[in-house]
Amino acid sequence: MWHGRDGGLPLVQTEPELGFIGLGTMGQPMALNLVASGVPLLVWNRSPEPCQTLAAAGALVAESAADVLARCSTIILMLSDSAASDAVLGRNSLAFRANVAGRTIVSMSTLEPSSSQRLGLEIEAAGGHYVEAPVSGSREPAKAGQLVAMLAGKPEAIEAIRPMLAPMIRQSFACGPVPGALRMKLAVNLFLITMVTGLVESAHFAQRAGLDLKELAAIIEAGPMASDVARGKIGKLVSGDFSRQASISDVLKNSALVFDAAREVASASPLLDACLGLYSETERLGLGDEDMIAVLRALERNAQTGQT
């Protein structure tokens, strides 16, 4: 049971088992899909505005992250980085053990694999359970509940949380122990980043050569390189729509994560390394909040200055 905000008599309402912390670009539509499926959900976000949308949809809003951890047995984290995750969980504080003991922490954030591995060990040592569940997809697939999840952790913990994830995803894959899911996510991201950057470079070349971008889009769509991602991104390039699906800053962060993870496992990553430089340059142009296709601006700048 839970008490009304006015401090009156208890209201007859079952306490939600599932909590969701982090209602950003991806987290908000993911949480909305959970609520729409009928899942009782307790949410919290550092800035309050996204919580209002969830409350209107039927979610309960917690007073703090600690409130979610205290009231829910399973907590999904969809946060920007390891520092945000550590802050929410109270890692390296006396509150950490009480926050995670007896609970399942499901991290859907894209974190450094080594940091996630250490976090998982600490949660298990404190008497909790930890599952990595990063997802592949951007805001539009998140809205549609069409994300692909990669899962890592103990098999029994993975199987326990699969039904909870179902409203947000269309398919999930078990990737072994932590940090297998995050390493797999970074492998997928490496392909995605280099593929979309190559598509933007193709469009840049076509523009410089005086070709019709609509015809380029039609040829790509008709051929073996057709995909939902290619269709969406070339469509945005044709229309000049740089509104965010996956932002330059997010792609830069993910590129840096892949770069560091590649160094850890002694993997060569020449294409990713080039992309890291291009997205860093694009962010320095003040385009961090625009869609990743805004990397076109870095290519255009390089063309103007004679860089290759």
C-alpha positions, 0 to 999 in steps of 0.5 A, spaced: 500 500 500 502 507 499 500 513 502 496 519 498 501 525 497 497 529 502 499 525 508 492 522 509 489 515 510 493 509 505 490 508 499 488 501 496 493 500 491 498 495 490 505 497 490 509 497 483 514 491 483 518 495 477 521 502 477 524 506 472 529 511 473 532 515 467 526 518 462 531 521 457 530 521 449 530 513 450 527 512 457 521 516 456 518 512 450 520 506 453 517 507 460 511 509 456 510 503 453 511 499 459 505 503 462 501 502 456 501 495 457 498 495 463 505 494 468 504 498 474 510 503 474 514 507 479 518 512 475 523 518 477 528 523 473 533 528 475 529 533 471 521 533 473 518 535 466 518 528 463 515 525 469 509 529 468 508 525 461 509 519 465 504 521 470 499 523 465 499 516 462 498 512 469 505 511 472 506 513 479 512 518 480 517 517 486 520 523 490 527 521 489 531 515 486 532 512 493 524 512 493 524 508 487 530 503 490 526 502 496 519 501 494 521 496 488 524 489 487 526 490 480 529 497 477 530 499 470 536 504 469 536 508 463 541 513 464 547 517 460 553 514 463 556 510 469 557 517 473 549 517 473 548 510 474 553 510 480 550 517 483 543 513 483 545 507 486 549 510 491 555 507 489 561 508 494 556 510 499 554 507 506 547 507 502 549 502 496 548 496 500 541 497 502 539 500 496 541 494 492 540 488 497 534 483 495 533 487 488 534 486 481 538 492 477 537 492 470 542 497 466 539 498 459 544 504 459 550 504 454 556 504 459 563 502 459 564 494 459 569 494 465 565 499 469 559 495 468 562 489 470 565 492 477 558 494 478 555 487 477 560 484 482 559 489 487 551 488 487 552 481 487 556 482 493 551 486 496 546 481 496 542 483 489 542 481 482 544 485 476 543 484 469 545 488 463 540 490 458 543 495 453 538 496 447 539 497 439 535 502 436 534 510 436 528 514 439 523 512 433 524 504 435 523 506 442 516 509 441 514 503 437 517 498 442 521 495 437 528 495 440 533 489 440 535 488 447 542 484 449 542 481 456 548 479 460 548 476 467 546 470 471 541 465 466 536 465 472 536 473 473 535 474 465 529 469 464 526 473 470 526 480 467 525 478 460 517 478 461 518 485 464 522 488 458 517 485 452 513 491 452 519 495 450 523 490 445 521 486 439 527 481 440 532 479 445 539 475 445 542 472 451 550 474 451 553 470 457 556 473 463 557 481 464 559 485 461 558 480 454 551 484 453 555 491 453 561 488 449 556 486 444 552 493 444 558 496 442 560 491 436 553 493 434 554 500 435 561 500 431 557 497 425 551 502 425 556 508 426 561 506 420 555 505 416 551 511 417 557 515 416 559 512 410 552 513 407 552 520 409 559 521 406 556 517 400 550 523 400 556 528 400 559 525 394 553 525 390 551 532 392 558 535 390 558 531 384 551 534 382 547 528 383 540 527 385 539 525 392 532 522 391 535 518 385 541 516 390 536 514 395 531 510 390 537 506 388 540 504 395 533 502 397 532 498 390 539 494 392 542 490 397 544 495 401 537 497 403 535 497 410 530 501 415 536 505 418 539 507 411 532 508 408 531 513 414 537 516 414 537 517 407 530 520 407 533 525 412 538 527 408 534 528 402 529 533 406 534 536 410 531 534 416 537 534 422 532 533 427 535 528 433 534 521 433 540 519 435 544 525 436 551 527 434 553 528 442 550 521 443 554 518 437 560 521 439 560 518 446 558 511 443 564 512 439 569 513 445 566 507 448 567 503 442 574 506 441 576 504 449 573 497 449 577 496 442 583 498 446 582 493 452 581 487 447 587 489 442 582 490 437 584 494 430 578 499 429 581 504 423 574 506 421 571 507 428 577 511 429 576 516 423 568 516 425 570 518 432 574 524 429 569 526 425 563 526 430 568 530 435 569 535 429 561 536 428 560 537 436 565 542 436 561 546 430 556 546 435 551 541 432 551 536 438 544 536 439 542 535 432 541 528 428 548 524 427 547 525 419 549 532 421 556 529 421 555 532 413 557 539 416 564 536 418 565 533 411 563 539 408 567 543 412 573 539 410 571 539 403 572 547 403 578 547 407 581 542 402 582 536 408 581 529 406 
